[in-house]
Amino acid sequence: MPSGSAVNKDLLDERSKCTFDKNEFTLWWVGGKEKLDAKRDREHFCMNQPEFRDSVPLHFASHQEVYEETVRKATAIFSKTRELLKKQGYDANNFVNFMEIMLGDGFIREVNPLRIHFSMFIPSIKAHGSAEQQDRWLQKAVNCEIIGSYAQTELGHGTFLRGLETTATFDEETDEIVINSPRLSSYKWWPGALGHTVNHCIVMAKLYSKGRYHGVNPFMVQIRDEETHMPLSGLEIGEIGHKVGFNGVNNGFLGFKNFRIPRSNMLMKNAKLLRDGTYQKPISSVLNYGTMVFVRVIITRNMAQLLAKAATIAVRYSCVRRQSVIDPNKPEVQVIDHQTQQVKLLPQIAKAIALKLSADNLWEMYEATQVDLETGNTDRLPELHAMACCLKAVSSADTAAGVEVCRLSCGGHGYLTSANFLSMYGLATAAVTYEGENTVLYLQTARYLVKVWNQALEGQQLMPTVRYLEQYATKPVKRFAWSDSIPVIIAAFQAVTANRLRLANEHIQQRVKAGRTPQEATNETGLELVRLAEIHCRGFILQSAYAAIEQACQTASQPLGEVLREICRLVVYDEALRITGDLLRFTTMSDPDLVELQRKYEASLGAIRPNAVSIVDAFDYPDFILGSTLGAYDGNVYERLFEDAMKSPLNQEPVNRTFELYLKPFMRGKL
């Protein structure tokens, strides 16, 4: 922060317009006083650790320097955090939870290479390891005596798990499993921290025993010597190279050549491989993919926070930056006073809040399903899987697009790395692809919807998130009665989904009757299926946000309640205007209704405008988390931009050596 700087006058004026209690908003956003205190304690702790600061601005560093500095910071965070928690009364589970939160909060913008250790490796041991295996590995993993990754994606296959090529063949004579990468395309490719950081990983591979194939199963594999960190014999391992983002993560590749592990290294909480080679399958095939479901739930939560951070930066900058005039007789206005700027940014605020509330809803579903699984009840697992698929897809796509909108709204300065949009975009756009490519995830959700639609046609009761389909499957087709009240608009999303689902199902059946296989018919109906899965998800997001906001308003002060309800209206209007073609097709909406919806949308933008800065302030992101020259709380944008520019290595000397080497000879005709 520029020394001795005061808060920008425009931001002071914006904050004076606030109509609600910002602390009350923050308590609601974070989840109560206990969570807010814990969050601020973490932030205070991290801000006061010199080891946590970058030794140099990493946007001026090389690829290798970024990785090495990130590992240094990651290990410092681990050590200091363990030290802090021991003083508070060390608990292994609390430590893992604390580290997961720390890694998601943005303390390392380059993304911590230990992140996958806490977000996937440890959860996988818990989800797939038997009690004996957890005793063997879990505490070591929690203490980071071993550091692990999760190796599923291959060079030639990602989301299509059945297409994975890595094999794990049981050798009955030695009681070992032999892992092989049959061809280059079967090399594990992309696992985080695999390149140089970890010494263990959980490998997803096709299991064979007694000459039979038993599907994809998880295996604990040590890949490096615990003392020397040298790769073990029979492995080819390395890093995959520079990426758009995530360059601290150290994504790697891993190939196997007759690599042997004990049979006991197959994780056997769900499926089991007995000494004689007998395979005991899990009660549900989805259980082996439980870690992916967990990670997709986490992604949706992280995306909401990421979009809120991007909106914070862009809104603050838009109140400091003055550009053009509205009234020729008056000075240049704040950029945010242009309605065209408001329509870029204010829906991003509302969408971040809606995504966060829907992620909270999904998390409650996940926890309830985990409780059911402990008793052997898998009834809601397909519903959870379908919802996690589409919500991961929508949240990552919307956040990637939203971050880019925020960057563009900041003009030329948004293009600077120091604005931190590049880092945020790298995080968001990576999430569009990892843990399931979004189109594939939409299709997985759509397959579930087709299945439950046919169950509804047979009169079966459906699970909660799809129960609305029952009324459309059992009643004659008619257009949904439109009005622009919030509950009715949300119900209209459900009506659109149901009608699109009905048509897609009919089209699949027509193609089958015309001679297509069910798989071919489904593929040829893919565009319809993707669209209906997305609209189903957006309806879930709006319903989740509306329910959570209405619940909050029962106890919130009137001023805060008014702001929250306006935010809800804005996101609902915004989403509705994006599917007007469907609304005109499947509801009784008319052209005058559409004009009125647009008018209400614009009125909602105007209502939120005076509170925009106060809302993003209430998100409670400290400057060192935002890491942006444009989005700091004090609004001293130009001073921060100049200060960062002066840190460039090219500004450390008045004349760069290229003058003598190239420019001078070139200008004198000697080159």
MOJOPE-V839666 format. One record per residue. N is the residue number from 1. SS is DSSP state (H for helix, E for strand, C for the rest). PSI is psi in whole degrees, -180 to 180 (* if undefined). D_LAST is the distance of its C-alpha to the last C-alpha in Angstrom with 2 decimals. Layout:
# MOJOPE-V839666
n:ss:psi:d_last
N:SS:PSI:D_LAST
N:SS:PSI:D_LAST
This chain:
# MOJOPE-V839666
n:ss:psi:d_last
1:C:132:44.85
2:C:131:43.93
3:C:141:46.36
4:C:16:49.30
5:C:144:48.54
6:C:166:51.39
7:C:137:51.84
8:C:136:50.36
9:H:-38:53.15
10:H:-38:52.63
11:H:-37:53.13
12:H:-43:56.19
13:H:-41:57.60
14:H:-43:56.96
15:H:-26:58.75
16:H:-15:61.67
17:C:-7:62.33
18:C:133:63.06
19:C:1:66.40
20:C:172:66.90
21:C:110:66.98
22:H:-35:63.50
23:H:-36:64.87
24:H:-43:67.34
25:H:-47:64.54
26:H:-43:62.54
27:H:-40:65.61
28:H:-45:66.04
29:H:-43:62.38
30:H:-31:62.17
31:C:26:65.66
32:C:168:67.92
33:H:-40:68.13
34:H:-45:67.98
35:H:-36:64.70
36:H:-44:63.23
37:H:-43:64.22
38:H:-41:62.73
39:H:-47:59.45
40:H:-32:59.18
41:H:-44:60.18
42:H:-46:57.33
43:H:-43:54.88
44:H:-43:56.24
45:H:-48:56.12
46:H:-39:52.47
47:H:-23:51.33
48:C:14:52.89
49:C:108:51.25
50:H:-31:48.15
51:H:-19:47.25
52:H:-9:46.93
53:C:149:44.08
54:C:137:40.42
55:C:-29:38.81
56:C:155:35.59
57:C:120:35.06
58:H:-14:34.60
59:H:-4:32.42
60:H:2:29.67
61:C:162:30.59
62:C:170:29.40
63:H:-46:31.67
64:H:-41:33.15
65:H:-37:33.68
66:H:-47:35.48
67:H:-48:37.81
68:H:-40:38.55
69:H:-36:39.25
70:H:-42:41.42
71:H:-41:43.47
72:H:-49:43.94
73:H:-38:45.25
74:H:-46:47.35
75:H:-34:49.14
76:H:-43:49.66
77:H:-44:51.23
78:H:-50:53.44
79:H:-47:54.64
80:H:-37:55.32
81:H:-43:57.00
82:H:-39:59.30
83:H:-43:60.14
84:H:-47:60.99
85:H:-30:63.14
86:H:-36:65.03
87:H:-31:66.13
88:H:-6:67.28
89:C:89:69.09
90:C:134:66.86
91:C:127:67.42
92:H:-46:65.32
93:H:-42:65.52
94:H:-35:64.75
95:H:-46:61.78
96:H:-45:60.32
97:H:-42:60.99
98:H:-43:59.48
99:H:-38:56.30
100:H:-42:56.04
101:H:-44:56.33
102:H:-43:53.84
103:H:-24:51.25
104:H:-15:51.85
105:C:-17:51.88
106:C:21:48.14
107:C:-24:48.03
108:C:104:44.97
109:C:-25:42.77
110:C:-2:40.61
111:C:126:43.94
112:C:128:45.76
113:C:-17:45.49
114:C:-3:49.19
115:H:-45:50.09
116:H:-26:50.97
117:H:-43:53.12
118:H:-30:55.35
119:H:-21:55.12
120:H:-43:55.53
121:H:-53:56.19
122:H:-47:59.14
123:H:-32:60.61
124:H:-39:60.42
125:H:-42:62.43
126:H:-42:64.97
127:H:-31:65.07
128:H:-17:65.14
129:C:139:66.31
130:C:172:70.01
131:H:-42:71.82
132:H:-40:71.40
133:H:-36:67.69
134:H:-40:67.22
135:H:-34:69.06
136:H:-40:66.70
137:H:-27:63.32
138:H:-49:63.67
139:H:-38:64.20
140:H:-40:61.42
141:H:-43:59.08
142:H:-40:60.32
143:C:-3:59.75
144:C:30:56.30
145:C:-30:57.51
146:C:147:56.02
147:C:130:53.17
148:E:165:53.07
149:E:-177:51.41
150:E:109:52.81
151:E:100:51.42
152:C:-59:52.42
153:C:141:49.49
154:E:168:47.97
155:C:-35:44.79
156:C:-7:46.86
157:C:142:49.55
158:C:-93:49.96
159:C:-32:52.68
160:C:91:54.78
161:H:-35:56.47
162:H:-17:58.60
163:H:-4:55.48
164:C:144:54.33
165:C:-18:53.99
166:C:130:54.28
167:E:148:57.65
168:E:105:60.13
169:E:127:62.87
170:E:128:65.98
171:E:105:67.03
172:C:-32:70.79
173:C:-41:71.13
174:C:-4:68.87
175:C:41:69.27
176:E:161:65.49
177:E:129:63.07
178:E:119:60.22
179:E:135:57.07
180:E:149:54.60
181:C:99:51.50
182:C:-29:52.29
183:C:172:48.82
184:H:-39:45.35
185:H:-15:46.40
186:H:-1:49.19
187:C:135:46.97
188:E:135:47.65
189:E:122:44.59
190:C:-20:44.12
191:C:132:46.87
192:C:140:45.92
193:C:2:45.38
194:C:-29:45.81
195:C:-57:42.40
196:C:-5:42.90
197:C:-44:45.58
198:C:161:48.96
199:C:-4:51.24
200:E:160:53.67
201:E:153:53.59
202:E:119:56.14
203:E:127:55.30
204:E:122:56.70
205:E:159:57.57
206:E:123:60.01
207:E:133:63.15
208:E:134:65.15
209:E:148:68.46
210:C:33:71.31
211:C:10:69.20
212:E:151:69.07
213:E:133:66.28
214:E:23:66.91
215:E:-178:64.03
216:E:129:61.12
217:E:159:62.11
218:E:142:60.52
219:E:137:60.08
220:E:124:59.24
221:E:125:56.63
222:E:130:55.31
223:C:-17:51.71
224:E:152:50.64
225:C:134:52.52
226:C:-20:53.96
227:C:-49:53.21
228:C:-17:49.83
229:C:12:48.50
230:C:142:47.43
231:E:142:47.81
232:C:156:51.12
233:C:140:51.45
234:C:4:51.53
235:E:146:48.95
236:E:121:45.29
237:E:147:43.95
238:E:-171:40.71
239:E:147:38.90
240:C:-10:37.80
241:C:-178:34.52
242:C:146:33.17
243:C:174:35.20
244:C:-37:35.46
245:C:-170:37.82
246:C:32:40.18
247:C:-3:37.43
248:C:-10:39.81
249:C:-24:42.36
250:C:51:40.88
251:C:141:42.00
252:E:179:42.45
253:E:158:43.50
254:E:121:46.46
255:E:145:47.70
256:E:140:51.11
257:C:98:52.30
258:C:45:56.07
259:E:126:55.90
260:E:137:59.44
261:E:155:60.98
262:E:149:64.69
263:H:-33:66.61
264:H:-6:67.39
265:H:-5:63.73
266:E:128:64.27
267:C:123:64.90
268:C:33:68.53
269:C:-38:69.77
270:C:-59:69.88
271:C:157:69.73
272:E:145:71.06
273:E:112:70.64
274:C:168:73.78
275:C:-33:74.08
276:C:6:75.42
277:C:1:72.47
278:C:135:74.39
279:E:128:72.24
280:E:111:73.76
281:C:158:71.82
282:C:163:71.42
283:C:-23:73.81
284:C:134:70.91
285:H:-23:67.71
286:H:-19:65.86
287:H:-35:66.59
288:H:-14:63.83
289:H:17:61.37
290:H:-35:62.80
291:H:-39:59.72
292:H:-41:57.65
293:H:-45:60.24
294:H:-46:60.13
295:H:-37:56.34
296:H:-35:56.44
297:H:-44:58.98
298:H:-39:56.70
299:H:-44:53.72
300:H:-37:55.73
301:H:-43:56.56
302:H:-37:52.98
303:H:-40:51.69
304:H:-44:54.16
305:H:-39:53.00
306:H:-43:49.32
307:H:-38:49.95
308:H:-37:52.04
309:H:-45:49.21
310:H:-42:46.70
311:H:-37:49.33
312:H:-47:49.93
313:H:-50:46.31
314:H:-38:46.07
315:H:-45:49.50
316:H:-46:48.96
317:H:-39:45.60
318:H:-17:47.17
319:H:-18:49.80
320:H:-40:47.37
321:C:133:44.87
322:E:135:46.07
323:C:124:44.81
324:C:173:46.30
325:C:150:49.90
326:C:-47:53.00
327:C:117:55.23
328:C:-21:53.41
329:C:3:55.66
330:C:163:54.58
331:C:174:51.42
332:C:144:48.87
333:C:162:50.56
334:E:140:49.78
335:H:-35:47.91
336:H:-14:50.78
337:H:-17:53.16
338:C:127:51.63
339:H:-32:53.74
340:H:-26:50.69
341:H:-38:49.34
342:H:-40:52.75
343:H:-20:52.93
344:H:-44:49.65
345:H:-42:50.62
346:H:-37:54.38
347:H:-26:55.01
348:H:-38:52.55
349:H:-50:54.80
350:H:-40:57.86
351:H:-39:56.32
352:H:-43:55.29
353:H:-44:58.90
354:H:-40:60.33
355:H:-39:58.14
356:H:-43:59.20
357:H:-37:62.86
358:H:-34:62.65
359:H:-39:60.89
360:H:-42:63.79
361:H:-45:66.20
362:H:-38:64.46
363:H:-40:64.53
364:H:-38:68.30
365:H:-43:68.61
366:H:-47:66.67
367:H:-41:68.87
368:H:-39:72.04
369:H:-37:70.96
370:H:-40:70.27
371:H:-44:73.81
372:H:-41:75.14
373:H:-33:73.26
374:H:-25:74.91
375:C:8:78.22
376:C:9:76.98
377:C:112:76.77
378:C:15:73.72
379:C:-41:74.92
380:C:1:72.22
381:H:-45:69.32
382:H:-38:68.28
383:H:-46:68.47
384:H:-45:66.30
385:H:-45:63.77
386:H:-41:63.61
387:H:-39:63.27
388:H:-37:60.60
389:H:-56:58.58
390:H:-32:58.52
391:H:-35:58.24
392:H:-42:55.23
393:H:-50:53.69
394:H:-45:54.54
395:H:-40:53.67
396:H:-42:50.23
397:H:-44:49.33
398:H:-36:50.66
399:H:-43:48.94
400:H:-45:45.53
401:H:-40:46.01
402:H:-40:47.48
403:H:-41:44.66
404:H:-39:42.20
405:H:-44:44.52
406:H:-42:44.58
407:H:-48:40.79
408:H:-33:40.50
409:H:-15:43.27
410:C:10:41.18
411:H:-148:38.48
412:H:-39:34.91
413:H:-27:35.98
414:H:-18:37.55
415:H:-17:34.14
416:C:140:33.22
417:H:-32:33.92
418:H:-16:35.96
419:H:-22:38.45
420:C:9:39.34
421:H:-32:39.84
422:H:-47:37.19
423:H:-45:39.25
424:H:-40:42.45
425:H:-39:41.15
426:H:-42:40.01
427:H:-44:43.55
428:H:-47:45.25
429:H:-27:43.34
430:H:-39:43.65
431:H:-22:47.40
432:H:-30:47.43
433:H:-44:46.69
434:C:159:48.00
435:C:38:51.71
436:C:113:52.27
437:C:140:50.08
438:H:-40:51.63
439:H:-41:52.69
440:H:-39:54.40
441:H:-41:56.15
442:H:-42:57.42
443:H:-34:58.84
444:H:-43:60.56
445:H:-42:62.18
446:H:-40:63.13
447:H:-39:64.82
448:H:-42:66.87
449:H:-40:67.79
450:H:-42:68.93
451:H:-48:71.01
452:H:-27:72.73
453:H:-43:73.24
454:H:-31:75.28
455:H:-40:77.13
456:H:-38:77.93
457:H:-29:79.23
458:C:2:81.61
459:C:11:82.81
460:C:151:81.20
461:C:137:80.28
462:C:167:76.55
463:C:161:74.59
464:H:-44:74.05
465:H:-14:70.53
466:H:7:71.55
467:C:-27:75.22
468:C:-22:74.66
469:H:-24:74.19
470:H:-43:77.88
471:H:-27:79.09
472:H:-27:76.87
473:H:-26:77.76
474:C:0:81.50
475:C:155:81.80
476:C:150:81.46
477:C:128:78.07
478:C:160:77.93
479:C:139:75.37
480:E:137:74.94
481:C:114:76.45
482:C:140:73.61
483:C:162:73.67
484:C:26:70.89
485:C:152:72.42
486:H:-49:70.16
487:H:-37:72.46
488:H:-39:72.88
489:H:-42:69.14
490:H:-43:68.66
491:H:-31:71.53
492:H:-35:69.88
493:H:-41:66.87
494:H:-40:69.40
495:H:-42:71.04
496:H:-46:67.74
497:H:-48:66.97
498:H:-44:70.47
499:H:-40:70.39
500:H:-39:66.95
501:H:-43:68.18
502:H:-47:71.35
503:H:-43:69.39
504:H:-42:66.86
505:H:-42:69.76
506:H:-39:71.51
507:H:-36:68.42
508:H:-47:68.03
509:H:-39:71.69
510:H:-40:71.40
511:H:-35:68.50
512:H:-44:70.48
513:H:-27:73.44
514:C:0:71.20
515:C:-3:70.42
516:C:150:67.39
517:C:160:67.55
518:H:-37:67.67
519:H:-42:64.13
520:H:-41:62.85
521:H:-40:64.81
522:H:-42:63.33
523:H:-42:59.77
524:H:-10:60.44
525:C:14:61.76
526:H:-40:58.75
527:H:-42:57.50
528:H:-41:60.94
529:H:-43:61.28
530:H:-44:58.01
531:H:-43:58.88
532:H:-33:62.42
533:H:-40:61.34
534:H:-44:58.91
535:H:-38:61.61
536:H:-44:64.10
537:H:-42:61.73
538:H:-34:61.10
539:H:-40:64.85
540:H:-42:65.19
541:H:-48:62.62
542:H:-42:64.44
543:H:-42:67.84
544:H:-45:66.72
545:H:-45:65.29
546:H:-47:68.35
547:H:-43:70.80
548:H:-40:69.02
549:H:-41:68.71
550:H:-38:72.34
551:H:-43:73.40
552:H:-36:71.42
553:H:-16:73.01
554:C:-29:76.44
555:C:-12:75.83
556:C:158:72.96
557:C:159:73.63
558:H:-44:73.94
559:H:-43:70.67
560:H:-41:68.67
561:H:-40:70.53
562:H:-41:69.63
563:H:-45:65.92
564:H:-42:66.01
565:H:-34:67.90
566:H:-39:65.46
567:H:-42:62.58
568:H:-44:64.58
569:H:-44:65.20
570:H:-47:61.54
571:H:-35:60.37
572:H:-45:63.27
573:H:-43:62.64
574:H:-46:58.92
575:H:-40:59.58
576:H:-40:62.34
577:H:-18:60.13
578:H:-14:57.73
579:C:34:60.50
580:H:-33:62.33
581:H:-44:62.38
582:H:-39:64.31
583:H:-40:66.57
584:H:-29:67.46
585:H:-41:68.12
586:H:-4:70.17
587:E:178:71.77
588:C:13:73.77
589:C:137:70.91
590:C:175:70.90
591:H:-44:68.46
592:H:-34:70.20
593:H:-40:69.91
594:H:-41:66.16
595:H:-42:65.93
596:H:-38:67.98
597:H:-43:65.82
598:H:-41:62.71
599:H:-43:64.59
600:H:-36:65.58
601:H:-48:62.03
602:H:-38:60.74
603:H:-36:63.67
604:H:-39:62.79
605:H:-46:59.21
606:H:-33:60.72
607:H:-34:63.20
608:H:-27:60.63
609:H:-49:58.10
610:C:-25:59.91
611:C:5:60.03
612:H:-50:56.53
613:H:-41:55.14
614:H:-35:58.38
615:H:-48:58.37
616:H:-31:54.88
617:H:-39:55.87
618:H:-16:58.90
619:C:-24:56.74
620:C:46:56.33
621:C:116:52.74
622:C:160:51.61
623:H:-38:48.12
624:H:-18:46.89
625:H:-42:47.92
626:H:-39:46.19
627:C:38:43.04
628:C:136:41.75
629:C:-22:40.36
630:C:-22:42.03
631:C:15:45.41
632:C:154:46.72
633:C:-34:50.36
634:C:-15:49.68
635:C:12:47.43
636:C:71:44.98
637:H:-51:42.08
638:H:-37:39.58
639:H:-41:40.12
640:H:-38:39.59
641:H:-44:36.43
642:H:-41:34.90
643:H:-41:36.22
644:H:-40:34.68
645:H:-35:31.26
646:C:-10:31.32
647:C:-8:31.75
648:C:137:28.33
649:H:-29:26.27
650:H:-16:23.40
651:H:10:25.87
652:C:-4:26.76
653:C:144:24.07
654:C:-28:22.92
655:C:122:19.19
656:C:151:17.63
657:C:-18:15.36
658:H:-20:12.62
659:H:-51:12.13
660:H:-35:11.24
661:H:-39:9.40
662:H:-50:7.24
663:H:-48:8.64
664:H:-49:8.69
665:H:-36:5.22
666:H:-45:4.83
667:H:-25:8.20
668:C:11:7.87
669:C:22:5.76
670:C:7:3.82
671:C:*:0.00
